[in-house]
Amino acid sequence: MSSEPTAGKLRANQLGVPAIVFLVLAAVAPLTVAIVVLPLAIALGNGGGTPVAVLIVAAALLLFAIGYAQITKELVNTGGFYAIAVKGLGRPAGLVTGLIATIGYNFFVAGATGTLGFFTGVVVLPALFGFEVHWFIAGAVLFIVAYLLARAGIQISAVVLGIALILETLVLLCFGFSVLIQTGFSFEAFTLALGPEVLVGGSIWIGLLLVATAFIGFEATALFSEEAREPRRTIPRATYTAIIVIGVLHAFVAWAIVSAVGVRDAQGVSLDHLEAGDLTLGLVDQYLGPVLGIIVLVLLVVSLFAAQLAFHNSAARYLYALGRARILPRWLAKTNKRGVPERALVINLLFGILVAAIFAISELTVAEPLPPVVTLVPVGIGFGTLAVMIVQAIAALAVVVHFRRTGDRRWWSTFIAPGLGFLALGTISVFALINFPLIAGSEETYVVVLPWILVLALVGGIIYALVLRAKRPEVYEGLEADLEKFEETPVS
């Protein structure tokens, strides 16, 4: 008797629009974006015009989402972009997309382990309790907690993430409205953004690239389609809601930051605070007081933990989907009694801790080790961001090709909008590839060569697809058969 496990099924009909939106927005980690990403975009990008950069990226993603929503009405699959690429561009493209997405999400989780461990063990614990814990120990312990929550079921994850998201959002709204009441918002952020002083002052492209990292995670809506209630309606609504909420919240906070320091001075002030990374934290202290400043530090750890949990769930579902399709070992396509891809969660946990351990051990070889936020985090978060942006662009192209091949007559929703989205995402991906050391925040050799892993995944994926077609045709054919169709259920 074969010992190969039977592919289990994810538990269906668990998640509505709010739950999926919580899962997605928690992955975006709005408080982390406000403290880390937005000041970086203001400093290195287009300064006081950053709120406009946020809205431009949101508009591009909404264009993509129009076509994305249409194709998710025709299939339900936890493979996300892998499934969309198979449907639109064929099996080899889908295989490549799945590999790149899986690599990206797994590296993202590894990088998040460093961020979570550093802020918890090195920043928050000393500030609150007077003692420090090594970042690797703190990060590994909290990652294990995230694994246990994910293993308990996606509904529990959604509740935990929802609570974290609400707390983060409340703090950011309090900060933004405090700036609005005490100082007022400056409309120069929008009027000057249309002219050379802000739009071209600095680099609009770098600003767009950095802002794009603040949206990574919205695309995970389709990953939960097999666990959603009425996915034909739930996934499109969750996708639109996620992009709009992310865009409005990020733009609001960015507008508050540049208004607080002065739109014309925003870039210079951000550059002065770049090394310490304390621009937003200082403004929170100024406008909300030191007590809330401490609360924000605690919530930053909560925000990072929520992001870790969300991306842990997403990475596991890509591993599960590729295992079920037999691209990766079918052993991964086994769920526990709660309908959770437990084995895929374990692999992601081990991968993240192993990568973090490599960087922790490397610290022992140097006299003055650098913190993980300038070593591990650039590798994990930067590389993961680049991979996800590339698969977004591939998925946008797949949407256009699929609906043109089927002769769909809805030109706006299935051609023009997703086509414009593809052009925008493709452009952002190209510039991200060219400027990857800046995106990753490091010029180290191992960071510069990282994008070549994606090239190897591209070439290796194509070769693997050809081998499957020649040697294991049943697996090759199954790449498309794995796409589950919607079945109309009569209403009783």
C-alpha positions as CSV (number, residue, x, y, z in Angstrom):
1,M,0.0,0.0,0.0
2,S,1.3,3.4,-0.9
3,S,2.4,5.7,1.9
4,E,1.8,8.8,-0.2
5,P,-0.8,11.0,1.6
6,T,-4.1,11.7,0.0
7,A,-4.5,15.4,-0.9
8,G,-6.8,17.0,1.7
9,K,-9.2,19.7,1.1
10,L,-9.2,23.2,2.6
11,R,-12.3,23.8,4.7
12,A,-14.8,25.7,2.6
13,N,-17.4,28.4,3.5
14,Q,-15.4,29.9,6.3
15,L,-14.5,33.4,5.2
16,G,-16.7,36.4,4.2
17,V,-15.6,39.7,2.8
18,P,-14.6,41.2,6.2
19,A,-12.5,38.2,7.2
20,I,-10.6,38.2,4.0
21,V,-10.1,41.9,4.1
22,F,-8.7,41.6,7.6
23,L,-6.3,38.9,6.5
24,V,-5.1,41.0,3.6
25,L,-4.9,44.3,5.4
26,A,-3.0,42.7,8.2
27,A,-0.4,41.5,5.7
28,V,0.0,45.1,4.5
29,A,0.7,46.1,8.2
30,P,-0.4,49.7,8.0
31,L,1.4,50.8,11.1
32,T,4.7,49.3,9.8
33,V,4.1,51.1,6.5
34,A,3.6,54.4,8.4
35,I,6.8,54.0,10.5
36,V,9.1,52.4,7.9
37,V,7.9,52.7,4.3
38,L,6.4,56.1,4.0
39,P,9.3,58.0,5.5
40,L,11.6,56.1,3.2
41,A,9.4,57.0,0.2
42,I,9.3,60.7,1.2
43,A,13.1,60.8,1.7
44,L,14.2,59.0,-1.4
45,G,11.2,59.5,-3.6
46,N,9.2,62.5,-4.5
47,G,9.1,64.2,-1.1
48,G,6.0,66.1,-0.3
49,G,4.3,64.5,-3.3
50,T,4.3,61.1,-1.7
51,P,0.5,61.1,-1.0
52,V,0.0,61.5,-4.8
53,A,2.4,58.6,-5.4
54,V,0.2,56.5,-3.1
55,L,-2.9,57.3,-5.1
56,I,-1.2,56.6,-8.4
57,V,-0.2,53.2,-7.3
58,A,-3.7,52.5,-5.9
59,A,-5.2,53.6,-9.2
60,A,-2.9,51.2,-11.1
61,L,-3.8,48.3,-8.8
62,L,-7.5,49.1,-9.1
63,L,-7.2,48.9,-12.9
64,F,-5.6,45.5,-12.5
65,A,-8.2,44.4,-10.0
66,I,-11.0,45.0,-12.5
67,G,-9.8,42.2,-14.7
68,Y,-8.6,40.2,-11.7
69,A,-12.2,40.3,-10.3
70,Q,-13.5,39.0,-13.6
71,I,-11.2,36.0,-13.8
72,T,-11.7,35.0,-10.2
73,K,-15.4,34.6,-11.1
74,E,-14.4,31.8,-13.4
75,L,-12.2,29.8,-11.1
76,V,-11.6,29.1,-7.5
77,N,-8.2,27.9,-6.5
78,T,-5.9,28.5,-3.5
79,G,-3.0,28.8,-6.0
80,G,-3.8,32.5,-6.5
81,F,-1.7,33.9,-9.3
82,Y,-0.4,30.5,-10.3
83,A,-4.0,29.4,-11.1
84,I,-4.7,32.7,-13.0
85,A,-1.4,32.3,-15.1
86,V,-2.3,28.7,-16.0
87,K,-5.8,29.8,-17.1
88,G,-4.6,32.7,-19.2
89,L,-1.0,31.9,-20.4
90,G,-0.8,28.1,-20.2
91,R,0.8,25.5,-18.0
92,P,4.5,26.5,-18.3
93,A,3.7,30.1,-17.5
94,G,1.6,29.0,-14.5
95,L,4.3,26.7,-13.3
96,V,6.9,29.6,-13.5
97,T,4.5,32.0,-11.8
98,G,3.8,29.5,-9.0
99,L,7.5,29.0,-8.3
100,I,8.2,32.7,-8.3
101,A,5.3,33.5,-6.0
102,T,6.2,30.6,-3.6
103,I,9.8,31.8,-3.4
104,G,8.7,35.4,-2.9
105,Y,6.2,34.6,-0.1
106,N,8.6,32.3,1.7
107,F,11.4,34.9,1.6
108,F,9.0,37.5,2.7
109,V,8.2,35.5,5.9
110,A,11.9,35.0,6.6
111,G,12.5,38.7,6.4
112,A,9.5,39.4,8.6
113,T,11.0,37.1,11.2
114,G,14.0,39.5,11.4
115,T,11.9,42.6,11.6
116,L,9.6,41.1,14.2
117,G,12.4,39.8,16.3
118,F,14.4,43.0,16.2
119,F,11.6,45.4,17.2
120,T,10.4,43.0,19.9
121,G,13.7,41.9,21.5
122,V,15.9,44.9,20.9
123,V,13.5,47.9,20.9
124,V,10.3,47.2,22.8
125,L,11.3,44.9,25.6
126,P,14.2,47.2,26.7
127,A,11.9,50.3,26.5
128,L,9.2,48.7,28.5
129,F,10.9,46.2,30.8
130,G,14.6,47.1,30.8
131,F,16.0,43.9,29.3
132,E,16.9,42.8,25.8
133,V,16.3,39.5,24.1
134,H,18.4,38.5,21.0
135,W,16.4,39.2,17.9
136,F,16.6,35.6,16.6
137,I,15.2,34.2,19.8
138,A,12.4,36.7,19.9
139,G,11.6,36.3,16.2
140,A,11.6,32.5,16.3
141,V,9.4,32.3,19.4
142,L,6.8,34.7,17.9
143,F,6.9,32.8,14.6
144,I,6.1,29.6,16.4
145,V,3.2,31.4,18.0
146,A,2.0,32.5,14.6
147,Y,2.3,28.9,13.3
148,L,0.2,27.6,16.2
149,L,-2.5,30.2,15.4
150,A,-2.4,29.4,11.7
151,R,-2.6,25.7,12.5
152,A,-5.7,26.2,14.6
153,G,-7.7,27.4,11.6
154,I,-8.0,30.3,9.2
155,Q,-11.0,31.7,11.1
156,I,-8.9,32.1,14.3
157,S,-6.2,33.9,12.2
158,A,-8.8,36.2,10.8
159,V,-10.1,37.2,14.3
160,V,-6.6,37.8,15.6
161,L,-5.6,39.8,12.6
162,G,-8.9,41.7,12.7
163,I,-8.2,42.9,16.3
164,A,-4.6,43.9,15.4
165,L,-5.7,45.7,12.3
166,I,-8.4,47.7,14.2
167,L,-5.9,48.8,16.9
168,E,-3.3,49.9,14.2
169,T,-5.9,51.8,12.2
170,L,-7.3,53.6,15.2
171,V,-3.8,54.9,16.2
172,L,-3.1,56.0,12.7
173,L,-6.4,57.8,12.4
174,C,-5.8,59.5,15.8
175,F,-2.4,60.7,14.5
176,G,-3.8,61.9,11.2
177,F,-6.7,63.8,12.7
178,S,-4.5,65.2,15.4
179,V,-2.3,66.7,12.7
180,L,-5.4,67.9,10.8
181,I,-6.8,69.7,13.9
182,Q,-3.5,71.1,15.3
183,T,-1.7,72.0,12.1
184,G,-4.0,71.4,9.2
185,F,-3.4,69.5,6.0
186,S,-1.5,71.2,3.2
187,F,-3.0,71.0,-0.2
188,E,0.4,71.8,-1.6
189,A,1.0,68.0,-1.4
190,F,-1.4,67.8,-4.4
191,T,-0.9,71.1,-6.2
192,L,2.9,70.9,-6.2
193,A,2.8,67.2,-7.1
194,L,1.5,68.2,-10.5
195,G,4.5,70.4,-11.2
196,P,8.3,69.9,-11.4
197,E,9.0,71.1,-7.8
198,V,7.7,67.9,-6.2
199,L,6.9,65.5,-9.0
200,V,10.4,65.7,-10.5
201,G,12.1,67.0,-7.4
202,G,13.6,63.8,-6.0
203,S,12.5,60.8,-8.0
204,I,8.9,60.0,-8.8
205,W,9.8,56.5,-9.9
206,I,11.7,55.6,-6.7
207,G,8.7,57.0,-4.8
208,L,6.3,54.8,-6.8
209,L,8.5,51.8,-6.3
210,L,8.7,52.3,-2.5
211,V,5.0,53.1,-2.2
212,A,4.2,49.9,-4.2
213,T,5.9,47.8,-1.4
214,A,3.2,49.2,0.9
215,F,0.5,47.4,-1.1
216,I,2.1,44.0,-1.1
217,G,-0.4,41.6,0.3
218,F,-3.6,42.8,-1.3
219,E,-3.3,40.1,-4.0
220,A,-3.7,37.4,-1.4
221,T,-7.5,37.6,-1.6
222,A,-7.6,34.8,-4.3
223,L,-5.5,32.5,-2.1
224,F,-8.4,32.1,0.2
225,S,-11.0,31.5,-2.5
226,E,-11.5,27.9,-1.6
227,E,-12.2,28.8,2.0
228,A,-14.5,31.7,1.2
229,R,-18.3,31.9,1.3
230,E,-19.7,32.5,-2.2
231,P,-16.2,33.1,-3.7
232,R,-17.7,34.4,-7.0
233,R,-18.8,37.5,-5.1
234,T,-16.6,37.5,-2.0
235,I,-13.2,37.6,-3.7
236,P,-13.9,40.5,-6.1
237,R,-15.5,42.5,-3.3
238,A,-12.6,41.8,-0.9
239,T,-10.1,42.8,-3.5
240,Y,-11.7,46.1,-4.3
241,T,-12.2,46.8,-0.6
242,A,-8.6,46.0,0.3
243,I,-7.1,48.2,-2.4
244,I,-9.4,51.1,-1.6
245,V,-8.9,50.9,2.1
246,I,-5.1,50.5,1.8
247,G,-4.8,53.4,-0.7
248,V,-7.0,55.8,1.3
249,L,-5.3,55.0,4.7
250,H,-1.7,55.2,3.3
251,A,-2.5,58.5,1.4
252,F,-4.2,59.9,4.6
253,V,-1.2,59.1,6.8
254,A,1.4,60.3,4.2
255,W,-0.6,63.5,3.8
256,A,-0.5,63.9,7.6
257,I,3.3,63.4,7.7
258,V,4.2,65.8,5.0
259,S,1.8,68.4,6.3
260,A,3.2,68.1,9.8
261,V,6.8,68.7,8.7
262,G,5.9,71.0,5.7
263,V,5.4,69.8,2.2
264,R,8.3,71.8,0.8
265,D,10.6,70.6,3.6
266,A,9.3,67.0,3.8
267,Q,12.1,65.4,1.8
268,G,14.9,67.2,3.6
269,V,13.4,66.4,7.1
270,S,12.9,62.8,6.1
271,L,16.5,62.5,4.9
272,D,17.7,63.9,8.3
273,H,15.7,61.2,10.1
274,L,16.5,58.4,7.7
275,E,19.3,56.7,9.6
276,A,17.5,56.7,12.9
277,G,14.2,55.8,11.2
278,D,12.2,57.8,13.8
279,L,10.4,60.4,11.7
280,T,6.9,59.0,12.3
281,L,7.5,57.9,15.9
282,G,8.7,61.5,16.7
283,L,5.6,63.0,15.1
284,V,3.4,60.6,17.1
285,D,5.1,61.7,20.3
286,Q,4.7,65.4,19.2
287,Y,1.0,65.1,18.3
288,L,-0.3,62.4,20.6
289,G,2.1,62.5,23.5
290,P,4.8,60.1,24.9
291,V,2.3,57.7,26.4
292,L,0.7,57.0,23.0
293,G,4.3,56.9,21.6
294,I,5.0,53.9,23.8
295,I,1.6,52.3,22.8
296,V,2.6,52.8,19.2
297,L,5.8,50.9,19.8
298,V,3.9,48.0,21.2
299,L,1.4,48.1,18.4
300,L,4.3,48.1,15.9
301,V,5.2,44.7,17.3
302,V,1.5,43.7,17.0
303,S,1.5,45.0,13.4
304,L,4.6,43.0,12.5
305,F,3.2,39.9,14.2
306,A,-0.1,40.3,12.2
307,A,1.9,40.6,9.0
308,Q,3.9,37.5,9.9
309,L,0.7,35.5,10.5
310,A,-0.9,36.7,7.3
311,F,2.1,36.0,5.1
312,H,2.6,32.6,6.9
313,N,-0.9,31.6,5.8
314,S,-0.3,32.9,2.3
315,A,3.0,31.2,1.8
316,A,1.6,27.9,3.1
317,R,-1.3,28.0,0.6
318,Y,1.1,28.4,-2.3
319,L,3.1,25.4,-1.1
320,Y,-0.1,23.5,-0.7
321,A,-1.4,24.4,-4.2
322,L,1.9,23.4,-5.9
323,G,2.0,20.2,-3.8
324,R,-1.6,19.3,-4.9
325,A,-0.7,20.0,-8.5
326,R,2.4,17.7,-7.9
327,I,4.8,20.5,-9.0
328,L,6.2,20.1,-5.5
329,P,6.0,16.9,-3.4
330,R,2.4,15.8,-3.0
331,W,3.2,15.4,0.7
332,L,2.5,19.1,1.1
333,A,-1.0,18.7,-0.1
334,K,-2.3,17.3,3.1
335,T,-4.6,19.2,5.5
336,N,-5.4,18.5,9.1
337,K,-8.9,17.9,10.5
338,R,-9.5,21.7,10.6
339,G,-8.9,21.9,6.8
340,V,-5.6,23.7,7.3
341,P,-2.5,22.9,5.1
342,E,-0.5,22.0,8.2
343,R,2.5,20.4,6.5
344,A,2.9,23.5,4.2
345,L,2.8,25.7,7.3
346,V,5.6,23.5,8.9
347,I,7.8,23.9,5.8
348,N,7.3,27.6,5.8
349,L,8.1,27.8,9.5
350,L,11.3,25.8,9.1
351,F,12.4,27.8,6.1
352,G,11.9,31.1,7.8
353,I,13.7,30.1,10.9
354,L,16.5,28.5,9.0
355,V,17.2,31.6,6.9
356,A,17.0,33.8,10.0
357,A,19.4,31.4,11.8
358,I,22.0,31.7,9.0
359,F,22.1,35.5,9.5
360,A,22.1,35.1,13.3
361,I,25.1,32.7,13.1
362,S,26.9,35.0,10.6
363,E,26.8,37.7,13.3
364,L,29.2,35.6,15.4
365,T,31.9,35.9,12.7
366,V,32.2,39.7,12.9
367,A,33.4,42.0,15.7
368,E,30.6,44.6,15.2
369,P,27.5,42.7,13.8
370,L,24.8,44.7,12.0
371,P,21.2,44.5,13.1
372,P,18.9,42.3,11.0
373,V,17.0,45.3,9.8
374,V,20.0,46.0,7.5
375,T,21.0,42.4,6.7
376,L,18.2,39.8,6.9
377,V,15.2,42.2,6.3
378,P,16.5,43.6,3.0
379,V,17.0,40.1,1.7
380,G,13.6,38.8,2.8
381,I,11.3,41.8,2.4
382,G,13.0,43.3,-0.6
383,F,13.3,40.1,-2.6
384,G,9.8,39.0,-1.6
385,T,8.4,42.4,-2.8
386,L,10.1,42.1,-6.1
387,A,8.8,38.5,-6.7
388,V,5.2,39.4,-5.8
389,M,5.3,42.5,-8.1
390,I,6.5,40.4,-11.0
391,V,3.7,37.8,-10.5
392,Q,1.1,40.6,-10.3
393,A,2.3,41.8,-13.7
394,I,2.1,38.2,-15.1
395,A,-1.4,37.8,-13.7
396,A,-2.5,41.0,-15.3
397,L,-1.2,39.8,-18.7
398,A,-2.9,36.5,-18.2
399,V,-6.3,38.2,-17.6
400,V,-6.0,40.1,-20.9
401,V,-4.9,37.0,-22.9
402,H,-7.6,34.8,-21.4
403,F,-10.5,37.0,-22.2
404,R,-9.2,37.9,-25.7
405,R,-8.8,34.2,-26.5
406,T,-12.4,33.5,-25.3
407,G,-13.7,36.4,-27.4
408,D,-15.1,38.3,-24.4
409,R,-16.9,41.5,-25.5
410,R,-16.5,43.4,-22.2
411,W,-13.7,45.6,-23.5
412,W,-13.3,47.8,-20.5
413,S,-13.3,45.2,-17.7
414,T,-11.4,42.5,-19.5
415,F,-9.0,44.3,-21.8
416,I,-8.5,48.1,-21.3
417,A,-8.5,48.2,-17.5
418,P,-6.4,45.1,-16.9
419,G,-4.2,46.0,-19.9
420,L,-3.4,49.4,-18.4
421,G,-2.8,47.6,-15.1
422,F,-0.4,45.3,-16.8
423,L,1.5,48.2,-18.3
424,A,1.7,50.0,-14.9
425,L,2.7,46.9,-13.0
426,G,5.2,45.9,-15.7
427,T,6.8,49.3,-15.6
428,I,7.0,49.2,-11.8
429,S,8.5,45.7,-11.9
430,V,11.2,46.7,-14.4
431,F,12.2,49.7,-12.3
432,A,12.1,47.6,-9.2
433,L,14.5,45.1,-10.8
434,I,16.8,47.9,-12.0
435,N,16.7,49.6,-8.6
436,F,16.6,46.4,-6.4
437,P,19.5,47.4,-4.1
438,L,17.5,50.6,-3.2
439,I,14.3,48.7,-2.7
440,A,16.2,46.2,-0.5
441,G,18.1,49.0,1.3
442,S,21.5,47.4,0.8
443,E,24.3,47.3,-1.7
444,E,25.8,44.1,-0.4
445,T,26.8,41.6,-3.2
446,Y,24.4,38.9,-2.0
447,V,21.6,41.4,-2.3
448,V,22.6,42.6,-5.7
449,V,22.6,39.1,-7.1
450,L,19.3,38.0,-5.5
451,P,17.2,38.9,-8.6
452,W,19.0,36.2,-10.5
453,I,17.2,33.6,-8.4
454,L,14.0,34.7,-10.2
455,V,15.8,34.3,-13.6
456,L,16.7,30.8,-12.5
457,A,13.1,30.1,-11.5
458,L,12.0,31.3,-14.9
459,V,14.4,29.1,-16.8
460,G,14.1,26.2,-14.5
461,G,10.3,26.4,-14.5
462,I,10.1,26.3,-18.3
463,I,12.6,23.3,-18.4
464,Y,10.6,21.6,-15.6
465,A,7.4,22.0,-17.6
466,L,9.0,20.5,-20.7
467,V,10.2,17.6,-18.6
468,L,6.8,17.0,-17.1
469,R,5.2,17.1,-20.6
470,A,7.6,14.5,-21.9
471,K,8.1,12.3,-18.9
472,R,5.0,12.8,-16.7
473,P,2.2,13.9,-19.0
474,E,-0.5,13.1,-16.4
475,V,1.1,15.7,-14.1
476,Y,1.5,18.2,-16.9
477,E,-2.1,17.8,-17.9
478,G,-3.1,18.0,-14.3
479,L,-1.7,21.5,-13.9
480,E,-4.8,22.8,-15.7
481,A,-7.2,20.2,-14.3
482,D,-6.3,21.4,-10.8
483,L,-8.2,24.6,-11.5
484,E,-11.5,24.1,-9.8
485,K,-14.5,25.5,-11.7
486,F,-17.5,27.1,-10.0
487,E,-20.5,24.9,-9.8
488,E,-23.9,26.5,-9.6
489,T,-25.6,25.3,-6.5
490,P,-29.4,25.5,-6.6
491,V,-31.0,27.5,-3.9
492,S,-33.3,25.4,-1.7
